[in-house]
Amino acid sequence: MALFSTPMIPRDGKITIEDSTSGTPISFEVKYEDGDFQHDPFEEGYMEHVILQDRGVDYAVRKSQEQRITFSFSCHATDFKDSTEKTLPDSVLKSGAFASGVSVFGANADAWGVKLTFTAEQTDYGAAADSSITFAKVRMSYGFAEGVPGKFTIKGTVFNPSSTITIA
């Protein structure tokens, strides 16, 4: 199959956040994004590498530990909290419509975590499928900045990247 020749641009992307509720997860598609989603560079196997030397000369490269992968994006702020409608802050803080959610780290986990998927629309432009990156276990934080418009800035950390990142 030939390389798809239509480049991704911001209007093609969407970000979805969901919990781990059985059956029908609590799901939220982020609205009013700036199209600036980004993640840290990936290495093979999502593992950091250490270069070993003998008196200053490289002699081996070894995998050492999982990478600490982070991501970020921003979007326009419309609502901090709502008891029924899903908001970005609620998905981060496990409040409002996400208050009864189940963490991706387990139903009885000490920490709240969600799944984040970035999808780039490509079938509309002739590709056989859309492209996506799924981070199955993340913790997120958000900040707010007043302005025209007000903005949320989201940062997240991916846990166990070697077994929880899916690229399609």
ROMARPA-875208 format. One line per 5 residues: number of its first residue (from 1); their letters; for each residue x, y, z of C-alpha. Coordinates in pm, whole numbers, plus 50000, padded with zeros to 5 digits. Layout:
N
NUM = a = X,Y,Z | ... .
// end
This chain:
168
1 = malfs = 50000,50000,50000 | 50130,50345,49909 | 50198,50609,50169 | 49889,50827,50220 | 49972,51165,50066 .
6 = tpmip = 49731,51403,50242 | 49903,51561,50545 | 49727,51594,50879 | 49623,51945,50977 | 49462,52071,51301 .
11 = rdgki = 49104,52054,51174 | 49144,51677,51117 | 49211,51596,51483 | 48988,51515,51776 | 49067,51420,52134 .
16 = tieds = 48849,51181,52332 | 48880,51115,52707 | 48712,50821,52877 | 48709,50634,53204 | 48707,50258,53257 .
21 = tsgtp = 48339,50200,53341 | 48235,49852,53219 | 47993,49844,52928 | 47956,50213,52849 | 48252,50423,52965 .
26 = isfev = 48200,50786,53055 | 48331,50954,52741 | 48404,51314,52648 | 48515,51463,52317 | 48715,51779,52382 .
31 = kyedg = 48554,52079,52213 | 48703,52405,52088 | 49062,52282,52066 | 49346,52493,51934 | 49485,52201,51732 .
36 = dfqhd = 49809,52192,51931 | 49808,51836,52069 | 50164,51709,52113 | 50349,51428,52289 | 50710,51357,52377 .
41 = pfeeg = 50926,51173,52122 | 50892,50794,52130 | 51185,50554,52135 | 51174,50191,52023 | 50985,49986,52280 .
46 = ymehv = 50906,50307,52474 | 51222,50238,52668 | 51505,50475,52760 | 51849,50361,52660 | 52182,50389,52831 .
51 = ilqdr = 52511,50395,52641 | 52787,50205,52821 | 53145,50308,52776 | 53489,50164,52841 | 53724,50451,52917 .
56 = gvdya = 53516,50693,52712 | 53452,50463,52416 | 53100,50334,52348 | 53077,49955,52364 | 52707,49876,52426 .
61 = vrksq = 52358,50020,52425 | 52106,49878,52672 | 51741,49943,52742 | 51718,50081,53094 | 51364,50183,53196 .
66 = eqrit = 51030,50285,53048 | 51017,50635,52907 | 50821,50895,53099 | 50600,51013,52814 | 50400,51332,52855 .
71 = fsfsc = 50153,51514,52631 | 49977,51849,52622 | 49706,52041,52441 | 49490,52346,52491 | 49129,52434,52429 .
76 = hatdf = 48886,52717,52490 | 48732,52725,52837 | 48352,52715,52847 | 48266,52562,53186 | 48460,52457,53495 .
81 = kdste = 48210,52212,53639 | 47871,52062,53565 | 47683,51787,53744 | 47542,51633,53424 | 47732,51774,53125 .
86 = ktlpd = 48089,51652,53082 | 48358,51917,53118 | 48733,51898,53075 | 48806,51995,53438 | 48562,51726,53559 .
91 = svlks = 48744,51461,53351 | 49072,51563,53516 | 48940,51598,53873 | 48691,51306,53878 | 48409,51544,53961 .
96 = gafas = 48072,51642,53814 | 47966,51397,53542 | 48289,51199,53601 | 48237,51168,53980 | 48109,50810,53952 .
101 = gvsvf = 48378,50713,53699 | 48610,50415,53726 | 48985,50481,53709 | 49186,50310,53436 | 49420,50205,53718 .
106 = ganad = 49141,49989,53868 | 48807,50027,54044 | 48976,50053,54386 | 49285,50241,54271 | 49420,50522,54483 .
111 = awgvk = 49478,50742,54176 | 49230,50863,53915 | 49331,50796,53557 | 49166,50805,53217 | 49223,50690,52860 .
116 = ltfta = 49300,50955,52597 | 49273,50900,52222 | 49387,51141,51952 | 49228,51061,51615 | 49314,51224,51283 .
121 = eqtdy = 49039,51208,51020 | 49177,51057,50701 | 48898,50846,50548 | 48726,51166,50427 | 49034,51225,50211 .
126 = gaaad = 49062,50875,50063 | 49255,50678,50324 | 49140,50329,50419 | 49122,50426,50789 | 49173,50716,51027 .
131 = ssitf = 49499,50738,51221 | 49502,50736,51600 | 49720,50725,51907 | 49565,50586,52226 | 49717,50634,52567 .
136 = akvrm = 49529,50377,52777 | 49654,50494,53120 | 49709,50863,53186 | 49694,51113,53468 | 49614,51465,53365 .
141 = sygfa = 49626,51813,53512 | 49479,52135,53381 | 49544,52504,53414 | 49326,52800,53326 | 49420,53134,53173 .
146 = egvpg = 49185,53426,53138 | 49170,53583,52793 | 48971,53614,52475 | 48894,53333,52486 | 48975,53186,52827 .
151 = kftik = 49183,52872,52783 | 49248,52541,52950 | 49597,52397,52916 | 49610,52024,52974 | 49920,51822,53058 .
156 = gtvfn = 49929,51448,53103 | 50163,51163,53186 | 50134,50819,53023 | 50187,50521,53255 | 50333,50188,53139 .
161 = pssti = 50383,50319,52785 | 50535,49991,52664 | 50201,49818,52718 | 49942,50098,52704 | 50015,50298,52386 .
166 = tia = 49840,50189,52069 | 49912,50348,51733 | 49676,50272,51447 .
// end
